Amino acid sequence: PPGSAARAALARADLDRLVRADTLVAGPQTAALLAANLSNPVLVDQAVAPGTVLADIGVAQKLLGRAGRISRLIVLPDQPLRQRPLAEIAPNLLLQRADGATDVGRLTDSFHLNLTAFGLLSFAVGIFIVHGAIGLAFEQRRGMVRTLRALGVPLRRLIVMMVLELVVLATIAGALGIVLGYLIAALLLPDVAATIRGLYSADVAGTLQIRPAWWLSGMAMALGGALLASASALWRLARMPVLASAGGRAWALATGRTRKLQAAAA
């Protein structure tokens, strides 16, 4: 077919020698295997894909032991008018149309699925890391919480202030993550576009398009993940008595009550 690697390789080969001398055309690795196992002359061409051998149809049938049998044909769409229609010559053939756009579409869908899966995995790992950090922070603040509550600070106001602190930290971290992610994507996208263009002849834009939905979803994941990771610690804080907030035993008992729910969820 026009534009294929096989056409480029055969254009540089001696067709007379290819037909008369039972010559084979293959890539370097495949040519080495052929030369070690067959007596046929072998031409080496870098354009031929690994594991592929080009030969006259009669030579191929002889080497494969498939005399008179053909697996598939590639037929050019424009044929001379004097030829009979292919459907009359071989009515049992199956016509398979080339659709490069579908292949690129499937490749893109697979790539997006991989990115989504890795993103979900990163989000889940990040939740556990933030959960541990928040738990350690609350553990270190038990004395302060006990003192504030003993002085008369309402529990609701104390929890609201801690949540606001988490929101500020999560907003800063989320903004930094989005900016760094954009910079990394901008650096990698040209190479990815060049690879897809070289392998599949598909034009992919080499620049990023900034969409507000991406920024908003990133900030929502950062804020939602931080609040989700801190929910357990805030719940334990709200359920404990005033003077028991700084006690290790009370904190352990409150933690033990939530472990059964965590085990059930896991």
C-alpha positions as CSV (number, residue, x, y, z in Angstrom):
1,P,0.0,0.0,0.0
2,P,1.2,3.6,-0.6
3,G,3.0,5.0,2.4
4,S,3.7,1.7,4.0
5,A,7.1,0.4,5.2
6,A,6.9,-2.5,2.8
7,R,6.5,-0.2,-0.2
8,A,9.5,1.8,0.9
9,A,11.6,-1.3,1.3
10,L,10.6,-2.9,-2.0
11,A,11.3,0.4,-3.8
12,R,15.0,0.0,-2.9
13,A,15.1,-3.7,-3.7
14,D,15.9,-5.4,-7.0
15,L,12.5,-6.8,-8.0
16,D,14.1,-9.0,-10.7
17,R,16.4,-10.6,-8.1
18,L,13.5,-10.8,-5.6
19,V,11.4,-12.9,-8.0
20,R,14.1,-15.0,-9.8
21,A,16.4,-15.8,-6.9
22,D,13.8,-16.4,-4.3
23,T,15.1,-13.5,-2.3
24,L,13.7,-12.4,1.1
25,V,13.6,-8.9,2.5
26,A,13.6,-8.4,6.3
27,G,14.9,-6.2,9.1
28,P,18.3,-6.8,10.7
29,Q,17.2,-9.1,13.5
30,T,14.8,-11.1,11.4
31,A,17.4,-11.3,8.6
32,A,19.9,-12.9,10.9
33,L,17.4,-15.6,11.9
34,L,16.6,-16.2,8.2
35,A,20.2,-16.4,7.2
36,A,20.9,-19.0,9.9
37,N,18.0,-21.2,9.0
38,L,17.3,-20.8,5.3
39,S,19.4,-20.9,2.1
40,N,17.4,-18.1,0.4
41,P,19.3,-14.8,-0.2
42,V,18.2,-12.2,2.3
43,L,18.2,-8.4,1.8
44,V,18.4,-6.3,5.0
45,D,16.2,-3.2,5.1
46,Q,15.6,-1.1,8.2
47,A,12.1,-0.1,7.0
48,V,10.8,-3.7,7.5
49,A,9.2,-4.2,10.9
50,P,10.6,-6.9,13.2
51,G,9.1,-10.3,12.7
52,T,8.1,-9.4,9.1
53,V,9.5,-10.9,5.9
54,L,8.8,-9.7,2.3
55,A,8.9,-12.2,-0.5
56,D,7.3,-13.2,-3.8
57,I,4.0,-14.9,-3.1
58,G,5.2,-18.2,-4.6
59,V,8.3,-18.2,-2.5
60,A,6.3,-17.4,0.6
61,Q,3.8,-20.2,-0.1
62,K,6.7,-22.7,-0.6
63,L,8.5,-21.8,2.6
64,L,5.3,-21.9,4.7
65,G,4.0,-25.1,3.1
66,R,0.8,-23.3,2.0
67,A,0.8,-23.9,-1.8
68,G,-2.3,-22.6,-3.4
69,R,-3.6,-21.0,-0.2
70,I,-3.7,-17.2,0.6
71,S,-4.5,-15.8,4.1
72,R,-5.4,-12.3,3.0
73,L,-5.0,-9.8,0.2
74,I,-4.4,-6.0,0.1
75,V,-6.2,-4.6,-2.9
76,L,-5.7,-1.1,-4.2
77,P,-9.0,0.8,-4.5
78,D,-8.2,2.1,-8.1
79,Q,-8.0,-0.8,-10.6
80,P,-7.8,-0.9,-14.4
81,L,-11.3,-1.0,-16.1
82,R,-10.4,-4.2,-18.0
83,Q,-10.3,-6.3,-14.8
84,R,-13.3,-8.2,-13.6
85,P,-14.7,-7.1,-10.2
86,L,-13.0,-8.9,-7.3
87,A,-16.4,-10.1,-6.0
88,E,-16.8,-12.1,-9.2
89,I,-13.3,-13.6,-9.1
90,A,-13.3,-14.6,-5.4
91,P,-16.8,-14.2,-3.9
92,N,-15.8,-15.7,-0.5
93,L,-13.3,-13.0,0.4
94,L,-13.8,-10.8,3.4
95,L,-13.4,-7.1,2.8
96,Q,-11.7,-5.3,5.7
97,R,-11.4,-1.6,5.3
98,A,-8.4,0.3,6.8
99,D,-9.5,2.7,9.5
100,G,-6.6,4.6,11.0
101,A,-8.8,7.0,12.9
102,T,-10.4,4.2,14.9
103,D,-7.0,2.9,15.9
104,V,-5.8,6.3,17.1
105,G,-9.1,6.7,18.9
106,R,-8.6,3.4,20.7
107,L,-5.1,4.4,21.6
108,T,-6.2,7.7,23.0
109,D,-9.0,6.0,25.0
110,S,-6.5,3.5,26.4
111,F,-4.1,6.3,27.3
112,H,-6.8,8.3,29.1
113,L,-7.9,5.2,31.0
114,N,-4.3,4.6,32.2
115,L,-4.0,8.2,33.3
116,T,-7.3,8.0,35.1
117,A,-6.3,4.8,36.9
118,F,-2.9,6.2,38.0
119,G,-4.6,9.4,39.1
120,L,-7.1,7.5,41.2
121,L,-4.2,5.5,42.7
122,S,-2.2,8.6,43.5
123,F,-5.3,10.2,45.1
124,A,-5.9,7.1,47.3
125,V,-2.2,7.0,48.4
126,G,-2.3,10.7,49.1
127,I,-5.4,10.3,51.2
128,F,-3.6,7.8,53.5
129,I,-0.5,10.1,53.7
130,V,-2.6,13.1,54.6
131,H,-4.6,11.0,57.1
132,G,-1.5,10.0,58.9
133,A,-0.1,13.6,59.0
134,I,-3.4,15.0,60.3
135,G,-3.6,12.3,62.9
136,L,-0.1,13.1,64.1
137,A,-1.0,16.8,64.2
138,F,-4.1,16.2,66.4
139,E,-2.1,13.9,68.6
140,Q,0.4,16.7,69.2
141,R,-2.3,19.2,70.0
142,R,-4.2,17.2,72.6
143,G,-2.9,19.4,75.5
144,M,-3.8,22.6,73.7
145,V,-7.3,21.3,72.8
146,R,-7.9,20.3,76.5
147,T,-6.7,23.7,77.7
148,L,-8.9,25.7,75.2
149,R,-12.0,23.7,76.0
150,A,-11.4,24.0,79.8
151,L,-11.2,27.8,79.3
152,G,-14.6,27.8,77.7
153,V,-13.9,27.8,74.0
154,P,-16.9,26.1,72.3
155,L,-16.2,22.8,70.7
156,R,-18.0,23.9,67.4
157,R,-15.8,27.0,67.2
158,L,-12.6,24.9,67.8
159,I,-13.5,22.4,65.1
160,V,-14.4,25.2,62.7
161,M,-11.0,26.9,63.2
162,M,-9.2,23.6,62.6
163,V,-11.2,23.0,59.5
164,L,-10.4,26.5,58.2
165,E,-6.7,25.8,58.9
166,L,-6.9,22.6,56.8
167,V,-8.7,24.4,54.0
168,V,-6.0,27.0,53.8
169,L,-3.2,24.5,53.8
170,A,-5.1,22.3,51.2
171,T,-5.7,25.3,49.0
172,I,-2.0,26.2,49.0
173,A,-0.9,22.7,48.4
174,G,-3.5,22.1,45.7
175,A,-2.5,25.3,43.8
176,L,1.2,24.3,43.9
177,G,0.3,20.8,42.7
178,I,-1.8,22.1,39.7
179,V,1.0,24.5,38.7
180,L,3.7,21.8,38.9
181,G,1.4,19.4,37.0
182,Y,0.9,22.0,34.3
183,L,4.6,22.6,33.9
184,I,5.4,18.9,33.7
185,A,2.7,18.3,31.2
186,A,3.9,21.2,29.1
187,L,7.4,19.7,29.0
188,L,6.3,16.2,28.1
189,L,3.5,16.9,25.6
190,P,5.7,17.8,22.6
191,D,7.5,14.5,22.9
192,V,4.2,12.6,23.2
193,A,2.8,14.4,20.2
194,A,5.9,13.6,18.1
195,T,5.7,9.9,19.1
196,I,2.1,9.6,18.1
197,R,2.7,11.5,14.9
198,G,5.6,9.2,14.0
199,L,3.9,5.9,14.9
200,Y,0.3,6.5,13.8
201,S,0.5,9.6,11.4
202,A,-2.0,11.4,13.7
203,D,-1.7,15.1,14.3
204,V,-1.8,15.9,18.0
205,A,-1.6,19.5,19.3
206,G,1.8,20.1,20.9
207,T,0.4,22.8,23.3
208,L,-1.8,22.5,26.3
209,Q,-5.3,24.1,26.5
210,I,-6.1,25.6,29.9
211,R,-9.6,24.6,30.9
212,P,-11.2,26.0,34.0
213,A,-12.8,22.6,34.7
214,W,-9.3,21.0,35.1
215,W,-8.2,23.7,37.7
216,L,-11.5,23.4,39.6
217,S,-11.4,19.6,39.7
218,G,-7.9,19.7,40.9
219,M,-8.7,22.1,43.7
220,A,-11.8,20.1,44.6
221,M,-9.7,16.9,44.9
222,A,-7.2,18.7,47.1
223,L,-9.9,20.2,49.4
224,G,-12.1,17.1,49.4
225,G,-9.2,14.8,50.1
226,A,-8.0,16.9,53.0
227,L,-11.4,17.1,54.6
228,L,-12.0,13.3,54.0
229,A,-8.6,12.5,55.6
230,S,-9.3,14.7,58.6
231,A,-12.9,13.5,59.2
232,S,-11.9,10.7,61.5
233,A,-9.7,12.9,63.7
234,L,-12.4,15.6,63.9
235,W,-15.0,13.0,64.8
236,R,-12.9,11.6,67.6
237,L,-12.3,15.1,68.9
238,A,-16.0,15.9,68.9
239,R,-17.0,12.7,70.7
240,M,-14.5,12.9,73.7
241,P,-15.3,14.6,77.0
242,V,-13.7,18.0,77.8
243,L,-11.0,16.9,80.2
244,A,-10.2,13.6,78.4
245,S,-8.9,15.3,75.2
246,A,-5.3,15.1,76.4
247,G,-5.4,11.6,77.8
248,G,-3.7,9.0,75.7
249,R,-6.1,6.3,77.0
250,A,-9.2,8.3,76.0
251,W,-7.7,9.0,72.6
252,A,-6.8,5.3,72.1
253,L,-10.4,4.3,73.0
254,A,-11.8,6.8,70.6
255,T,-9.5,5.5,67.9
256,G,-10.4,1.9,68.7
257,R,-14.1,2.6,68.1
258,T,-13.4,3.8,64.6
259,R,-11.1,0.9,63.6
260,K,-14.1,-1.4,63.4
261,L,-15.7,0.9,60.9
262,Q,-12.5,1.2,59.0
263,A,-12.1,-2.6,58.9
264,A,-15.6,-3.0,57.6
265,A,-15.1,-0.4,54.9
266,A,-11.8,-2.0,53.9
